[in-house]
């Protein structure tokens, strides 16, 4: 990573002393960031991954203003805790905001500054995600523009016929995974063979994840993908069901931002007055549950699904709209695990912090992605930066 720094200092200060402080400050950042940081003149300022304006002292505001015409937003003002560097930066940032110019002060301990620089310089990798069959017939609001997905998210969507999945399934002779699970042997072996088939598809097409039109499997091979998706997500491979592409993309984003798997779930009940919701589905990732039992897929009563207990903790609920512009994100807390016979297998009640009316007024499809932790600001930052 290459970072260029344009320093600004007032003539009121002794420059040799300030330059020594600057050298130590930048060297510390450079070491912890493993980057190449170079002090440059304005003509070379933007020839890098991230240009930073170093405000070295108080009294620099007018000098910044004199150079403003040669600079372009966003303005990242790097400061330290001496020589009124921060005070000057705050005055500059106030001016920028008053003129609707984007900017930010990078200030604090070096670890925080390094974390912000990493976030600012993050670039989306190129990945391929598989669409195994089209979205299920009832997902009438889940088609996306493949070219827009590639353009905005650097994600190539790869269409794969369900016949190929089924052929791979029939070619599986033995499977050596999830041997610790105990369940009806015939059904468990069918689900495990499907996992192996999905892994073969993943490696064949070099996929980072997939969504599968799973209800087609009920007739063709008499099993479901529930166990497979719970397994894939535990292994860091994105997996969503029903061929739901927006949910797969939403889970891809939560994987990047949150660094953890997500639970693709159906909103099942909403209490607007008490701001609570029930979510349920059959594909909870193994590493999102404190305990689980294996049972059948809810609607069909066949296959192997995961009925998990989730810890009562803070969560974030997220969904990207099919147009890649609209999105929903809020936080809440799991307050209860349910055990009802008329819902999908893993069932949780969440106390939602805000915007619960969204689900009744302008939802972006059915499934939503639930992750542990408060990532609302991080997800909004991601959407703002990339979409």
Order of alpha helices (4+ residues) and beta strands (2+ residues): beta-alpha-beta-beta-alpha-beta-alpha-beta-alpha-beta-alpha-beta-alpha-alpha-beta-alpha-alpha-beta-alpha-beta-beta-beta-beta-beta-beta-beta-alpha-beta-alpha
